[in-house]
């Protein structure tokens, strides 16, 4: 299993960003966000590529895999691991996994990506397929679904209209679209040139055009299309956002009454700002009644133009559908709800993290690894209620043991809740479930900061769960719940059936009951 080695650690960095939500992922570099909400699913998903540039080693844009993140509260994000590695495309060249977008059609999820072929320089567009939005995805066609053979075939965006017709737009320094057939892996060749239509990049459509002025390329007009299209719809209007103005880029948009245009330039969504990234790539989505704008920055520690990080802002529209200008902020967006600490929460659900890695996929299992001394991670906005938590349970694996997990309330300088010595479990994938009593009781709504102490690799973490009982009672409840208790029967904490429970803690239908 390939691990992700990061370039940054540090408790002070995490403490300094307690109130910041951007970037939304800080334990690896993530670029070109594509947010999606799927009918019948409570989560918001973001599809992205992972920047893996190491100066002097892998300069320029170097990406070997695509990743998926999800959230239900907009501040804690679950890393679903390596949802599709570059090697899933047998034809894809090393380091060329660029921008992408996913949609659902029927019971399947289709993820459109671009990559170069081995030995060539131009990108091709391929498609992965999965039965789950979090993957893993496999090559749906065993070959690219399209190319113009002229370069610039990058940054696919896919949109399914109300009539079920799917459209694919893409292009760098050009803008093309195709209609997808109902199987979502072939294009309709009845339009354009072999099914591909190139959109004229006029002033009226995109605010300006690029022209040559001697040896320089300049913009004739207020703006000009560059790359990174995003096709969406609000009401009866179609929106086409895109990276604009050459490099450094900003985000602009055009509108139309049809997904095939003609397009009319409307203005800039996010002006060029100090984000430490000379590119930008955007997507918008409506989630739980709010509109959100996703983009990327170079704000993560060690980040920059080739190591970028996803960010999000709330977006608003005027009564006529005009997008109101958006400012990039470190604060990001507010939480939509609190997290429940009394159910199993995946260790890879994070508000911020430094030094750790997340490996695996949804079929093999996803967990947090590469945990060493001075690494840290944080979850936000947990509601412990008025009674509070007395203990915590981990699913943990450790080859050697000897390190410590330290939990603090809110941040790296908050009240210590636990200092737990990690014992060896027999291997880094030999899992054990361990419960430890807290030294202080958190009540109300707080963040929880995990820090790790030791001299070597400390442990791997799969999940955690706080308990309202101390270790002895929590272990007993867990034991009785797993003992094959019959439905409709109460059991006390020793596992004995109780006909008429009066006072205490009992298990009924596999759930804890207090009387």
The 8 nearest C-alpha neighbors of each residue, nearest first, counted from 0:
[[1, 2, 359, 358, 3, 363, 360, 81],
 [2, 0, 3, 358, 359, 4, 81, 357],
 [1, 3, 4, 358, 0, 356, 369, 357],
 [2, 4, 356, 5, 1, 357, 358, 27],
 [5, 3, 2, 6, 356, 369, 354, 355],
 [6, 4, 7, 354, 3, 27, 26, 356],
 [5, 7, 4, 301, 8, 354, 300, 27],
 [6, 8, 354, 5, 353, 300, 301, 9],
 [9, 7, 354, 353, 374, 373, 10, 6],
 [8, 10, 11, 12, 373, 374, 353, 13],
 [11, 9, 13, 12, 375, 411, 14, 373],
 [10, 12, 14, 13, 9, 15, 411, 16],
 [13, 11, 15, 10, 14, 9, 16, 8],
 [12, 14, 10, 16, 11, 15, 17, 351],
 [15, 13, 11, 411, 16, 17, 12, 410],
 [14, 16, 12, 13, 17, 11, 18, 19],
 [15, 17, 19, 13, 14, 18, 12, 20],
 [18, 16, 14, 19, 15, 13, 410, 409],
 [17, 19, 16, 330, 20, 15, 329, 14],
 [20, 18, 330, 16, 329, 17, 21, 331],
 [19, 21, 331, 330, 23, 22, 74, 329],
 [22, 20, 23, 329, 310, 331, 19, 330],
 [21, 23, 310, 24, 309, 308, 20, 25],
 [22, 24, 21, 310, 20, 309, 25, 350],
 [25, 23, 22, 26, 351, 309, 308, 27],
 [24, 26, 27, 351, 352, 299, 22, 353],
 [25, 27, 352, 353, 24, 355, 354, 356],
 [28, 26, 25, 29, 5, 24, 49, 356],
 [27, 29, 308, 50, 307, 49, 306, 30],
 [30, 28, 308, 49, 307, 309, 48, 50],
 [29, 31, 307, 48, 308, 47, 309, 32],
 [30, 32, 280, 47, 98, 295, 48, 33],
 [33, 31, 47, 46, 30, 45, 294, 309],
 [32, 34, 46, 45, 100, 282, 47, 31],
 [35, 33, 45, 44, 284, 282, 32, 46],
 [34, 36, 44, 43, 45, 284, 37, 33],
 [37, 35, 43, 44, 38, 42, 286, 34],
 [38, 36, 40, 39, 35, 103, 43, 42],
 [37, 39, 40, 36, 41, 103, 42, 35],
 [38, 40, 37, 41, 36, 42, 43, 103],
 [41, 39, 38, 37, 42, 36, 43, 132],
 [40, 42, 39, 71, 43, 37, 36, 38],
 [43, 41, 71, 70, 40, 69, 44, 36],
 [42, 44, 36, 69, 70, 35, 71, 45],
 [45, 43, 69, 35, 34, 68, 42, 36],
 [44, 46, 34, 68, 33, 67, 32, 69],
 [47, 45, 67, 33, 32, 66, 100, 34],
 [48, 46, 32, 31, 66, 30, 65, 29],
 [47, 49, 65, 30, 29, 66, 97, 64],
 [50, 48, 29, 62, 28, 65, 64, 30],
 [49, 51, 62, 306, 28, 29, 52, 61],
 [52, 50, 61, 62, 49, 53, 306, 28],
 [51, 53, 57, 61, 58, 50, 305, 306],
 [52, 54, 57, 56, 58, 55, 51, 61],
 [55, 53, 58, 56, 57, 52, 59, 305],
 [54, 56, 58, 57, 53, 52, 59, 61],
 [57, 55, 53, 54, 58, 52, 59, 61],
 [58, 56, 53, 52, 54, 61, 55, 59],
 [57, 59, 54, 52, 56, 55, 53, 60],
 [58, 60, 305, 61, 57, 52, 54, 304],
 [61, 59, 305, 52, 62, 58, 50, 95],
 [60, 62, 94, 52, 51, 50, 57, 59],
 [63, 61, 94, 96, 50, 51, 95, 49],
 [62, 64, 94, 85, 96, 84, 93, 95],
 [65, 63, 84, 85, 62, 83, 96, 49],
 [64, 66, 48, 83, 47, 49, 82, 84],
 [65, 67, 81, 82, 47, 48, 46, 80],
 [68, 66, 46, 79, 45, 133, 82, 78],
 [69, 67, 78, 45, 77, 44, 79, 76],
 [70, 68, 44, 77, 43, 76, 42, 45],
 [69, 71, 76, 43, 42, 73, 72, 75],
 [70, 72, 42, 73, 43, 41, 69, 335],
 [71, 73, 335, 334, 336, 74, 70, 75],
 [74, 72, 334, 70, 71, 75, 335, 332],
 [75, 73, 72, 334, 350, 20, 76, 379],
 [76, 74, 350, 349, 73, 348, 70, 378],
 [77, 75, 70, 348, 349, 69, 68, 350],
 [76, 78, 348, 69, 68, 347, 79, 70],
 [77, 79, 68, 80, 347, 348, 76, 67],
 [80, 78, 67, 68, 133, 77, 360, 361],
 [81, 79, 360, 359, 358, 78, 82, 365],
 [80, 82, 66, 83, 360, 359, 84, 65],
 [81, 83, 135, 134, 66, 80, 360, 136],
 [82, 84, 65, 136, 81, 135, 64, 87],
 [85, 83, 64, 86, 87, 65, 81, 63],
 [84, 86, 64, 63, 87, 88, 96, 91],
 [85, 87, 88, 84, 89, 91, 83, 90],
 [88, 86, 85, 84, 137, 89, 138, 83],
 [89, 87, 86, 90, 91, 138, 85, 141],
 [90, 88, 91, 86, 87, 141, 142, 85],
 [89, 91, 88, 116, 117, 92, 142, 115],
 [92, 90, 116, 88, 115, 114, 89, 117],
 [91, 93, 117, 116, 115, 95, 94, 90],
 [92, 94, 95, 63, 91, 85, 117, 62],
 [93, 95, 62, 61, 63, 96, 92, 60],
 [94, 96, 114, 62, 93, 115, 97, 92],
 [97, 95, 62, 114, 63, 94, 64, 113],
 [96, 98, 113, 95, 48, 114, 99, 62],
 [99, 97, 154, 31, 112, 48, 113, 47],
 [98, 100, 112, 111, 155, 154, 47, 97],
 [99, 101, 33, 111, 156, 110, 46, 157],
 [100, 102, 110, 109, 111, 108, 46, 99],
 [103, 101, 109, 108, 110, 104, 157, 100],
 [102, 104, 108, 107, 109, 105, 101, 37],
 [105, 103, 107, 106, 108, 102, 109, 183],
 [104, 106, 107, 103, 108, 182, 181, 130],
 [107, 105, 104, 130, 108, 103, 131, 129],
 [108, 106, 130, 105, 104, 103, 129, 109],
 [107, 109, 103, 129, 128, 102, 132, 130],
 [110, 108, 128, 101, 102, 127, 103, 126],
 [109, 111, 101, 127, 126, 100, 128, 112],
 [112, 110, 126, 99, 100, 125, 101, 155],
 [113, 111, 99, 125, 124, 126, 98, 110],
 [112, 114, 124, 123, 153, 97, 125, 122],
 [115, 113, 122, 95, 96, 123, 91, 97],
 [114, 116, 122, 92, 91, 121, 95, 123],
 [115, 117, 91, 92, 119, 90, 118, 114],
 [116, 118, 92, 119, 91, 90, 115, 93],
 [117, 119, 116, 120, 92, 115, 121, 91],
 [120, 118, 116, 117, 121, 115, 92, 122],
 [119, 121, 115, 122, 118, 116, 150, 117],
 [122, 120, 150, 115, 119, 123, 151, 148],
 [123, 121, 115, 114, 152, 113, 153, 150],
 [122, 124, 146, 113, 114, 115, 152, 143],
 [125, 123, 113, 143, 112, 145, 144, 146],
 [126, 124, 143, 144, 112, 111, 113, 123],
 [127, 125, 111, 110, 139, 112, 138, 109],
 [126, 128, 138, 110, 137, 139, 136, 109],
 [127, 129, 109, 136, 139, 137, 108, 110],
 [130, 128, 136, 108, 131, 134, 107, 135],
 [129, 131, 107, 108, 106, 132, 134, 128],
 [132, 130, 134, 129, 133, 108, 107, 135],
 [131, 133, 134, 108, 130, 129, 44, 103],
 [134, 132, 131, 67, 79, 135, 82, 361],
 [135, 133, 136, 82, 131, 132, 129, 361],
 [134, 136, 82, 83, 360, 361, 129, 133],
 [137, 135, 129, 134, 128, 127, 83, 82],
 [136, 138, 127, 128, 87, 139, 129, 135],
 [137, 139, 127, 141, 140, 88, 87, 126],
 [138, 140, 127, 128, 126, 137, 141, 184],
 [139, 141, 142, 138, 184, 143, 126, 144],
 [142, 140, 138, 139, 88, 143, 89, 90],
 [141, 143, 140, 144, 125, 90, 88, 138],
 [144, 142, 125, 124, 145, 123, 141, 140],
 [143, 145, 125, 124, 185, 184, 142, 126],
 [146, 144, 143, 124, 123, 147, 125, 186],
 [145, 147, 123, 148, 152, 124, 144, 143],
 [146, 148, 149, 145, 152, 150, 195, 123],
 [149, 147, 146, 150, 121, 152, 123, 122],
 [148, 150, 147, 151, 121, 152, 146, 122],
 [151, 149, 121, 152, 148, 122, 147, 120],
 [150, 152, 171, 170, 153, 172, 149, 122],
 [153, 151, 170, 122, 150, 123, 169, 146],
 [152, 154, 170, 151, 113, 169, 155, 122],
 [153, 155, 98, 227, 169, 99, 170, 156],
 [156, 154, 169, 168, 99, 153, 111, 167],
 [157, 155, 168, 229, 100, 167, 169, 228],
 [156, 158, 167, 166, 168, 100, 155, 230],
 [157, 159, 166, 165, 230, 160, 231, 167],
 [160, 158, 165, 164, 163, 166, 161, 157],
 [159, 161, 163, 164, 162, 165, 158, 166],
 [160, 162, 163, 159, 164, 165, 232, 158],
 [161, 163, 160, 164, 159, 165, 158, 166],
 [164, 162, 160, 161, 159, 165, 181, 104],
 [165, 163, 160, 159, 162, 166, 179, 178],
 [164, 166, 159, 179, 158, 178, 160, 163],
 [167, 165, 178, 158, 157, 177, 179, 159],
 [166, 168, 157, 177, 176, 156, 178, 155],
 [169, 167, 176, 156, 175, 155, 157, 166],
 [170, 168, 155, 154, 175, 174, 153, 228],
 [169, 171, 174, 152, 173, 153, 151, 226],
 [170, 172, 226, 151, 173, 225, 153, 152],
 [173, 171, 225, 226, 170, 151, 174, 224],
 [172, 174, 170, 171, 175, 151, 200, 225],
 [173, 175, 170, 198, 197, 169, 171, 172],
 [176, 174, 197, 196, 169, 168, 198, 170],
 [175, 177, 168, 196, 167, 195, 169, 197],
 [178, 176, 195, 167, 166, 194, 196, 179],
 [177, 179, 166, 187, 186, 165, 167, 180],
 [180, 178, 186, 165, 183, 187, 185, 166],
 [179, 181, 182, 186, 183, 185, 187, 178],
 [180, 182, 183, 179, 164, 165, 184, 185],
 [181, 183, 180, 184, 185, 179, 104, 186],
 [184, 182, 181, 180, 179, 185, 109, 165],
 [185, 183, 182, 144, 140, 126, 186, 139],
 [186, 184, 180, 183, 179, 144, 187, 182],
 [187, 185, 179, 180, 178, 188, 194, 177],
 [186, 188, 178, 194, 189, 180, 179, 185],
 [194, 187, 189, 193, 190, 186, 191, 195],
 [188, 190, 187, 194, 191, 193, 192, 186],
 [191, 189, 194, 188, 192, 195, 187, 193],
 [192, 190, 196, 195, 194, 193, 189, 188],
 [191, 193, 195, 194, 196, 190, 188, 189],
 [194, 192, 188, 195, 191, 190, 189, 187],
 [188, 193, 195, 190, 191, 192, 187, 189],
 [196, 194, 191, 177, 192, 193, 176, 197],
 [197, 195, 191, 176, 175, 177, 198, 192],
 [196, 198, 175, 174, 199, 176, 195, 173],
 [197, 199, 174, 175, 200, 196, 173, 176],
 [200, 198, 201, 197, 174, 204, 173, 175],
 [201, 199, 198, 205, 204, 208, 202, 224],
 [202, 200, 204, 203, 199, 205, 208, 207],
 [203, 201, 207, 206, 205, 204, 208, 220],
 [202, 204, 201, 206, 263, 205, 264, 207],
 [203, 205, 263, 262, 264, 201, 202, 206],
 [206, 204, 264, 202, 223, 207, 203, 224],
 [207, 205, 202, 222, 221, 264, 223, 203],
 [206, 208, 202, 220, 223, 222, 219, 221],
 [207, 209, 223, 219, 218, 202, 201, 210],
 [208, 210, 218, 217, 219, 216, 223, 207],
 [211, 209, 217, 216, 218, 208, 212, 219],
 [210, 212, 216, 215, 213, 217, 214, 209],
 [213, 211, 215, 216, 214, 210, 217, 218],
 [212, 214, 215, 211, 216, 210, 217, 209],
 [215, 213, 212, 211, 216, 217, 210, 209],
 [216, 214, 212, 213, 211, 217, 210, 209],
 [215, 217, 211, 210, 212, 209, 214, 218],
 [218, 216, 210, 209, 211, 215, 212, 219],
 [219, 217, 209, 208, 220, 210, 207, 223],
 [218, 220, 208, 207, 209, 217, 210, 221],
 [221, 219, 207, 222, 218, 206, 208, 202],
 [220, 222, 206, 207, 219, 223, 218, 202],
 [221, 223, 206, 207, 244, 220, 243, 205],
 [224, 222, 207, 244, 208, 243, 205, 206],
 [223, 225, 243, 205, 226, 244, 242, 241],
 [224, 226, 243, 172, 242, 245, 171, 223],
 [227, 225, 171, 242, 170, 228, 241, 172],
 [226, 228, 241, 154, 242, 280, 229, 170],
 [229, 227, 241, 240, 226, 169, 156, 239],
 [228, 230, 240, 239, 156, 282, 241, 231],
 [231, 229, 239, 238, 158, 156, 228, 240],
 [232, 230, 238, 237, 229, 158, 239, 233],
 [231, 233, 237, 236, 238, 234, 235, 230],
 [234, 232, 236, 235, 237, 231, 238, 320],
 [233, 235, 236, 232, 237, 320, 231, 256],
 [234, 236, 233, 237, 256, 232, 257, 255],
 [237, 235, 256, 233, 234, 232, 255, 238],
 [236, 238, 232, 255, 254, 231, 256, 258],
 [239, 237, 254, 231, 232, 230, 253, 240],
 [238, 240, 230, 253, 252, 229, 254, 228],
 [241, 239, 252, 229, 228, 251, 238, 253],
 [242, 240, 228, 227, 251, 250, 226, 243],
 [241, 243, 250, 226, 227, 225, 249, 248],
 [244, 242, 224, 225, 249, 223, 248, 250],
 [243, 245, 223, 222, 248, 225, 224, 246],
 [244, 246, 248, 243, 225, 247, 223, 224],
 [247, 245, 248, 277, 244, 278, 243, 249],
 [246, 248, 277, 278, 245, 249, 271, 244],
 [249, 247, 246, 278, 243, 245, 244, 242],
 [248, 250, 271, 270, 243, 242, 269, 279],
 [251, 249, 242, 269, 268, 241, 243, 267],
 [252, 250, 267, 268, 241, 266, 240, 243],
 [251, 253, 240, 239, 266, 265, 241, 267],
 [252, 254, 264, 265, 263, 239, 262, 238],
 [255, 253, 238, 263, 262, 237, 239, 264],
 [256, 254, 262, 237, 257, 260, 236, 261],
 [255, 257, 236, 237, 260, 235, 258, 254],
 [256, 258, 260, 259, 255, 237, 261, 236],
 [259, 257, 260, 237, 255, 256, 166, 230],
 [258, 260, 257, 261, 176, 255, 262, 256],
 [261, 259, 262, 257, 255, 258, 256, 254],
 [260, 262, 255, 259, 263, 257, 204, 256],
 [263, 261, 260, 204, 255, 254, 253, 264],
 [264, 262, 204, 253, 254, 203, 265, 255],
 [263, 265, 253, 205, 204, 206, 203, 266],
 [266, 264, 253, 252, 263, 254, 267, 321],
 [267, 265, 251, 252, 264, 268, 253, 206],
 [266, 268, 251, 269, 250, 270, 252, 324],
 [269, 267, 324, 251, 250, 325, 270, 322],
 [270, 268, 250, 325, 267, 324, 249, 326],
 [271, 269, 249, 272, 267, 250, 268, 326],
 [270, 272, 249, 248, 269, 273, 247, 250],
 [273, 271, 274, 270, 327, 249, 269, 326],
 [272, 274, 275, 271, 276, 327, 296, 277],
 [273, 275, 296, 276, 272, 297, 298, 327],
 [276, 274, 297, 303, 273, 296, 298, 304],
 [277, 275, 304, 297, 296, 274, 303, 278],
 [276, 278, 247, 304, 248, 246, 275, 279],
 [279, 277, 248, 276, 247, 246, 304, 280],
 [278, 280, 295, 248, 242, 294, 249, 281],
 [279, 281, 31, 294, 227, 242, 295, 278],
 [282, 280, 294, 293, 32, 279, 31, 283],
 [281, 283, 293, 33, 292, 229, 34, 32],
 [282, 284, 292, 291, 293, 34, 281, 290],
 [285, 283, 291, 290, 34, 286, 35, 292],
 [286, 284, 290, 289, 291, 288, 287, 283],
 [287, 285, 289, 288, 290, 284, 36, 43],
 [288, 286, 289, 285, 335, 290, 41, 43],
 [287, 289, 286, 285, 290, 291, 284, 335],
 [290, 288, 286, 285, 287, 291, 313, 314],
 [291, 289, 285, 314, 284, 313, 286, 315],
 [290, 292, 313, 314, 284, 283, 312, 285],
 [291, 293, 283, 312, 311, 314, 282, 313],
 [294, 292, 311, 282, 281, 310, 283, 32],
 [295, 293, 281, 280, 310, 309, 32, 279],
 [294, 296, 309, 308, 310, 279, 30, 307],
 [295, 297, 274, 308, 276, 307, 298, 275],
 [298, 296, 303, 307, 275, 302, 276, 308],
 [297, 299, 296, 302, 275, 300, 274, 22],
 [300, 298, 302, 25, 297, 301, 308, 22],
 [299, 301, 302, 298, 7, 25, 297, 12],
 [302, 300, 299, 303, 7, 6, 306, 298],
 [303, 301, 297, 306, 299, 300, 307, 298],
 [304, 302, 297, 306, 276, 275, 305, 307],
 [303, 305, 276, 277, 306, 297, 307, 275],
 [304, 306, 303, 60, 307, 59, 52, 50],
 [307, 305, 302, 303, 50, 28, 304, 52],
 [306, 308, 297, 30, 296, 28, 29, 302],
 [307, 309, 29, 28, 296, 295, 30, 22],
 [310, 308, 295, 22, 29, 30, 294, 23],
 [309, 311, 22, 21, 294, 23, 295, 293],
 [312, 310, 293, 292, 331, 294, 291, 332],
 [313, 311, 292, 331, 332, 291, 314, 293],
 [312, 314, 291, 290, 292, 332, 315, 311],
 [315, 313, 291, 290, 292, 312, 325, 316],
 [314, 316, 323, 322, 290, 317, 313, 291],
 [317, 315, 322, 321, 320, 323, 318, 314],
 [316, 318, 321, 320, 319, 322, 323, 315],
 [317, 319, 320, 316, 321, 322, 315, 323],
 [320, 318, 317, 321, 316, 322, 236, 234],
 [321, 319, 317, 316, 318, 322, 233, 236],
 [320, 322, 317, 316, 319, 323, 318, 265],
 [323, 321, 316, 315, 324, 320, 317, 268],
 [322, 324, 316, 315, 321, 325, 317, 268],
 [325, 323, 268, 269, 322, 326, 267, 270],
 [326, 324, 269, 268, 323, 327, 314, 312],
 [327, 325, 328, 269, 324, 270, 312, 272],
 [326, 328, 325, 329, 312, 272, 274, 269],
 [329, 327, 330, 331, 326, 21, 312, 311],
 [328, 330, 21, 19, 331, 20, 327, 22],
 [329, 331, 19, 20, 328, 21, 332, 18],
 [332, 330, 20, 312, 21, 329, 328, 311],
 [333, 331, 312, 313, 330, 334, 20, 311],
 [332, 334, 335, 331, 73, 74, 20, 330],
 [335, 333, 72, 73, 336, 74, 332, 337],
 [334, 336, 72, 73, 333, 337, 71, 74],
 [337, 335, 72, 334, 338, 71, 380, 73],
 [338, 336, 380, 381, 382, 339, 72, 335],
 [337, 339, 381, 380, 382, 340, 336, 379],
 [338, 340, 341, 381, 382, 342, 337, 383],
 [341, 339, 465, 342, 381, 464, 338, 383],
 [342, 340, 465, 339, 464, 466, 343, 467],
 [343, 341, 464, 340, 344, 339, 465, 463],
 [342, 344, 464, 463, 462, 345, 341, 340],
 [345, 343, 463, 462, 464, 342, 346, 348],
 [344, 346, 462, 347, 348, 461, 463, 343],
 [345, 347, 462, 348, 461, 460, 367, 344],
 [346, 348, 345, 78, 77, 349, 367, 366],
 [349, 347, 77, 76, 346, 345, 75, 78],
 [350, 348, 75, 378, 76, 351, 347, 377],
 [349, 351, 75, 378, 377, 379, 74, 76],
 [352, 350, 377, 349, 376, 25, 24, 378],
 [353, 351, 376, 26, 375, 25, 377, 355],
 [354, 352, 8, 26, 375, 374, 355, 376],
 [353, 355, 8, 374, 7, 5, 26, 356],
 [356, 354, 370, 369, 353, 368, 374, 26],
 [355, 357, 368, 369, 3, 367, 358, 26],
 [356, 358, 367, 366, 368, 80, 347, 365],
 [359, 357, 80, 365, 366, 2, 356, 367],
 [360, 358, 365, 80, 364, 363, 81, 366],
 [361, 359, 80, 365, 364, 363, 362, 81],
 [360, 362, 364, 363, 365, 135, 134, 79],
 [363, 361, 360, 364, 135, 134, 359, 365],
 [362, 364, 360, 361, 359, 365, 135, 358],
 [365, 363, 361, 360, 359, 362, 366, 358],
 [364, 366, 359, 360, 358, 80, 361, 79],
 [365, 367, 461, 357, 358, 460, 347, 368],
 [366, 368, 357, 460, 459, 356, 347, 346],
 [367, 369, 459, 356, 370, 357, 355, 366],
 [370, 368, 355, 356, 371, 456, 367, 459],
 [371, 369, 355, 368, 457, 456, 458, 374],
 [372, 370, 456, 457, 374, 455, 369, 373],
 [371, 373, 452, 453, 451, 374, 454, 455],
 [372, 374, 451, 9, 452, 371, 375, 10],
 [375, 373, 354, 372, 8, 371, 353, 451],
 [374, 376, 450, 353, 449, 352, 10, 451],
 [377, 375, 352, 449, 351, 448, 353, 450],
 [376, 378, 448, 351, 350, 447, 449, 349],
 [379, 377, 350, 349, 447, 446, 75, 448],
 [380, 378, 446, 350, 381, 75, 447, 377],
 [379, 381, 446, 337, 445, 444, 338, 382],
 [380, 382, 338, 444, 445, 337, 446, 379],
 [381, 383, 444, 443, 384, 337, 339, 338],
 [384, 382, 442, 387, 443, 444, 381, 388],
 [385, 383, 443, 442, 382, 387, 386, 444],
 [384, 386, 442, 387, 443, 383, 441, 382],
 [387, 385, 384, 442, 388, 383, 467, 440],
 [388, 386, 442, 383, 441, 384, 385, 440],
 [387, 389, 467, 466, 440, 390, 441, 465],
 [388, 390, 469, 467, 468, 437, 440, 466],
 [391, 389, 436, 437, 466, 469, 435, 465],
 [392, 390, 465, 434, 435, 464, 466, 436],
 [391, 393, 434, 464, 433, 463, 465, 435],
 [394, 392, 463, 433, 432, 395, 462, 434],
 [395, 393, 432, 462, 461, 431, 460, 463],
 [394, 396, 460, 431, 430, 393, 459, 461],
 [397, 395, 430, 427, 459, 429, 458, 428],
 [398, 396, 458, 427, 423, 424, 400, 426],
 [397, 399, 426, 427, 425, 423, 424, 400],
 [400, 398, 423, 397, 401, 422, 425, 426],
 [401, 399, 423, 422, 421, 397, 402, 398],
 [402, 400, 421, 422, 420, 399, 403, 453],
 [401, 403, 453, 457, 421, 452, 400, 420],
 [404, 402, 420, 452, 419, 421, 451, 405],
 [403, 405, 451, 419, 418, 450, 420, 406],
 [404, 406, 418, 450, 417, 449, 451, 403],
 [407, 405, 449, 417, 416, 448, 415, 450],
 [408, 406, 415, 448, 413, 414, 416, 447],
 [407, 409, 413, 447, 414, 410, 446, 448],
 [410, 408, 446, 447, 445, 413, 448, 407],
 [411, 409, 413, 448, 412, 14, 408, 407],
 [410, 412, 14, 413, 448, 10, 407, 13],
 [413, 411, 410, 414, 14, 407, 409, 408],
 [412, 414, 408, 410, 407, 411, 409, 415],
 [413, 415, 408, 407, 416, 412, 409, 439],
 [414, 416, 407, 417, 406, 413, 408, 439],
 [417, 415, 439, 438, 406, 407, 437, 414],
 [418, 416, 406, 437, 405, 438, 415, 419],
 [417, 419, 405, 404, 403, 406, 420, 416],
 [418, 420, 404, 403, 417, 421, 405, 435],
 [421, 419, 403, 402, 422, 401, 404, 418],
 [420, 422, 400, 402, 403, 401, 419, 423],
 [423, 421, 400, 401, 420, 424, 397, 399],
 [422, 424, 400, 399, 397, 398, 425, 421],
 [425, 423, 397, 396, 426, 429, 398, 422],
 [426, 424, 398, 423, 429, 397, 427, 399],
 [425, 427, 398, 429, 428, 397, 424, 396],
 [426, 428, 397, 398, 396, 429, 459, 458],
 [427, 429, 426, 396, 430, 397, 459, 398],
 [430, 428, 426, 396, 427, 425, 424, 431],
 [429, 431, 396, 395, 428, 394, 424, 432],
 [430, 432, 395, 394, 396, 433, 424, 429],
 [433, 431, 394, 393, 395, 392, 434, 430],
 [432, 434, 393, 392, 431, 394, 435, 395],
 [433, 435, 392, 391, 470, 393, 390, 432],
 [436, 434, 390, 391, 470, 392, 437, 433],
 [435, 437, 390, 470, 469, 389, 391, 438],
 [438, 436, 390, 417, 416, 439, 389, 435],
 [437, 439, 416, 417, 436, 440, 415, 389],
 [440, 438, 416, 437, 441, 415, 389, 417],
 [439, 441, 388, 387, 389, 442, 437, 438],
 [442, 440, 387, 388, 439, 383, 443, 408],
 [443, 441, 387, 383, 385, 384, 386, 440],
 [442, 444, 384, 383, 382, 385, 445, 441],
 [443, 445, 382, 381, 380, 383, 442, 446],
 [446, 444, 380, 381, 409, 447, 443, 408],
 [445, 447, 409, 379, 380, 378, 381, 408],
 [448, 446, 408, 409, 378, 377, 407, 379],
 [447, 449, 377, 407, 410, 406, 376, 409],
 [450, 448, 406, 376, 375, 405, 377, 447],
 [451, 449, 375, 405, 404, 374, 448, 406],
 [450, 452, 404, 372, 373, 403, 374, 405],
 [453, 451, 372, 403, 402, 373, 404, 450],
 [454, 452, 402, 372, 455, 403, 457, 451],
 [453, 455, 372, 456, 452, 402, 371, 457],
 [456, 454, 371, 457, 453, 372, 402, 370],
 [455, 457, 371, 370, 458, 369, 454, 372],
 [456, 458, 402, 371, 370, 455, 400, 397],
 [459, 457, 397, 396, 370, 456, 460, 395],
 [458, 460, 368, 396, 367, 395, 397, 427],
 [461, 459, 395, 367, 366, 462, 346, 394],
 [460, 462, 366, 394, 346, 395, 345, 367],
 [463, 461, 345, 346, 394, 344, 393, 460],
 [462, 464, 393, 392, 344, 343, 346, 394],
 [465, 463, 343, 392, 342, 391, 341, 340],
 [466, 464, 391, 341, 340, 390, 388, 392],
 [467, 465, 390, 468, 388, 391, 341, 389],
 [466, 468, 388, 389, 387, 390, 465, 469],
 [469, 467, 389, 466, 473, 472, 390, 470],
 [468, 470, 389, 390, 436, 472, 471, 473],
 [469, 471, 473, 436, 472, 434, 435, 474],
 [472, 470, 474, 473, 469, 475, 468, 476],
 [471, 473, 475, 474, 470, 469, 468, 476],
 [472, 474, 470, 476, 475, 468, 471, 469],
 [475, 473, 477, 471, 472, 476, 470, 478],
 [474, 476, 472, 478, 477, 473, 492, 479],
 [477, 475, 473, 479, 478, 474, 492, 480],
 [476, 478, 474, 480, 475, 479, 473, 481],
 [477, 479, 475, 481, 476, 480, 474, 482],
 [478, 480, 482, 494, 476, 481, 477, 475],
 [481, 479, 477, 509, 478, 482, 476, 484],
 [480, 482, 478, 479, 483, 477, 484, 509],
 [483, 481, 479, 484, 480, 478, 494, 477],
 [482, 484, 481, 485, 480, 479, 509, 486],
 [485, 483, 482, 486, 480, 509, 479, 481],
 [486, 484, 488, 483, 487, 508, 509, 507],
 [487, 485, 508, 488, 484, 507, 509, 489],
 [486, 488, 508, 485, 507, 489, 484, 509],
 [489, 487, 486, 485, 507, 490, 496, 508],
 [488, 490, 507, 497, 506, 496, 505, 498],
 [491, 489, 496, 506, 495, 497, 494, 505],
 [490, 492, 505, 493, 494, 495, 506, 496],
 [493, 491, 494, 475, 476, 505, 479, 490],
 [494, 492, 491, 495, 475, 479, 490, 476],
 [493, 495, 479, 492, 490, 491, 496, 482],
 [494, 496, 490, 491, 493, 497, 492, 489],
 [497, 495, 490, 489, 494, 491, 498, 488],
 [498, 496, 489, 490, 499, 500, 495, 491],
 [497, 499, 500, 496, 489, 488, 490, 501],
 [500, 498, 497, 501, 489, 496, 502, 488],
 [501, 499, 497, 502, 498, 489, 514, 505],
 [500, 502, 514, 499, 503, 504, 513, 497],
 [503, 501, 514, 500, 504, 513, 505, 499],
 [502, 504, 514, 513, 505, 501, 500, 491],
 [505, 503, 513, 512, 514, 491, 511, 502],
 [504, 506, 491, 512, 490, 511, 489, 513],
 [505, 507, 511, 490, 510, 489, 512, 509],
 [508, 506, 489, 510, 509, 488, 511, 505],
 [509, 507, 486, 510, 487, 506, 488, 485],
 [508, 510, 480, 507, 506, 511, 484, 486],
 [511, 509, 507, 506, 508, 512, 480, 505],
 [510, 512, 506, 505, 507, 513, 504, 509],
 [513, 511, 505, 504, 506, 510, 507, 514],
 [514, 512, 504, 503, 505, 511, 502, 506],
 [513, 502, 503, 501, 504, 512, 500, 505]]
